[in-house]
Amino acid sequence: MPPQRRAFLVSAAALAFSAPLPVRAQDVPAVVATTGMIADAARAIGGDAIDLRALMGPGIDPHSYRQTRTDIVALSRADLVLWNGLYLEAQMEEFLLRLGAQKPVVAVGDAVPDDALLRHAEYAGRADPHIWMVPALWQHAVTATRDALIAVQPDRETAFRDRTEAYLAELDALQTYAEDTLAKVPEPARVLVTAHDAFGYFGRAFGFEVMGIQGISTESEAGLQRIGELVDLLVARDIGAVFVESSVSDRNVRALVEGAQAQGHDVRIGGGLFSDAMGAPGTYEGTYIGMIDHNVTVIARALGADVPATGMSGKLAAGL
């Protein structure tokens, strides 16, 4: 191990054991989730029986996120750590794997069957980590979250299983809404152009051709050649809308719009999508169901489907 990396881990351990203990309810396990999507599942299952913390909030890019000093304390003191895995939390992976030798650290993405994972040549040796984009696929991670919570609090097993079944039923309804709504997009318009390649599972599940300016990880660079290729595609196929993402800079997407306009083709930004993070806490879009409802509704409307702006159950802000 490089000396600087060894020094970091030593200092991290020292920090964890010297910091004040967090205040929490007696006999309630502390659970830390890396992303909001995982935290939402843990909250739905655990309720008040767990003391839950999510590390990454709205607008945070998990591909490039590095643990803070406060995160290190929380992770080291937690009774259970839940993370996506599949190299989503790339900058935290080494720390989390080492922490897993000391306590339950569960990569919920590992529950997805291998034959259901997408792999790309430019992402050698890795699977696409964006498994939450399809509710039916995300259910594997939800059941893994349930099992991890039962393992640290076995006396709550019945309650956790009951709450999980209720949550899975909501995801079934969300999957049905997505299928029905996206089927209303005219077939020639089913082309989804976004800031990075986070919608591969979405495209496979719902019949969309997906093109990201950057690769699967936002750490990859988008070259001028790639932007030029996509501009030519927008013009040649008469694509009228592209999408920005809440956790990725919109710079490259706006370059696409400007490039198409320079060739006399009018392309608009069809809306902002939640890719690697949910919306603001306390809002409908700040839940997993609201996040996906938002994405499905915005995409469908921007690409020509006649569907209500308020989404699956009327909870989305009007005029999206």
C-alpha positions, 0 to 999 in steps of 0.5 A: 500500500502507498505510504500516503494511503496507509497514513490516511487509513491510520488517521481515519481510524484515529479520528473515528475513535477520538470523536464524540459519540453521536447521540441516538436512541437507546438500542436503535442500531445506527445505519449509514447508507451511501446514496439517497436511493439506498437510504430511502429503501432502508427508511421504508423498511426500518422506520423508527427502528433504525437511526439512519443517515445518508452520506450523499444528498441532492446533486451529489455525484457518487462516482467522484464522492470522497468521504469527509472526516464526518463521514469517516466517524459515522461509518466507523461508528455505524452498526451497519453500512449499506452501499451500492457497490458495482464501483458506483462509490469509486473513490470510497470503495477501498475504505468500505472494503476495509471497513467490511472486515470489522463490521457489516458493510453490505453492497446491495447492488451485489444482489442483482443477478449477474445475467441482469447486469449491463457491461460495456467495453469501455468500462472494462471489468465493471458492470453498470452500477445504475441499477435503481433506474428500473424499479423491477431491478431495484427490488433486488437491492431492496430485499438485500437491504431488508436482509441486512437490517434483519441481520443486525436486528433479528427481533424485528424480522417480522416487521421488516418483512411486512414493511418490505412487502408494502414497499415492493408493492409500491415499486410494482405500481411504479414499474407499471406506471413507467411501462404504460407511460413510456409506451406512449412515446412515439417509437421514432422519438424513443431516443434519450440523450443525457449528460452521462450514460446512467440510463442503460438499464432504463433504455433496455427495460423501456425500449429507448435508445440511450446515449450519454455524452460521458461514459458510465462514470462521470469521471470519464471525459467527453471529448469534442469528437463525442459531442460532434458525433452526437450533434450530427446524430441529433440533426440526422435523426431530427431529435428534438430534446436532450436532458440535463442531470441534477448531479452532473454539469449541464455544460456538455448538454448545452454544447450539444444544443448550441452545436445543433442550432449552428447546423440549423436544427432546433433542439431544446433541453427537455428537462432535468433528470435525477440520475445519481441522486434524488431530489431535495429532502422533504419533497416528493422528488426526494423519495425514490418513487418520486425520483423515478416518477419525475424522470419517467414523466419528464422524459415521456412529455418531452418526447411527445407523449400526452401524459399529465405533468403531475405524474403517477399520483398527482404529486409532481410539481405542475409544469415540469 
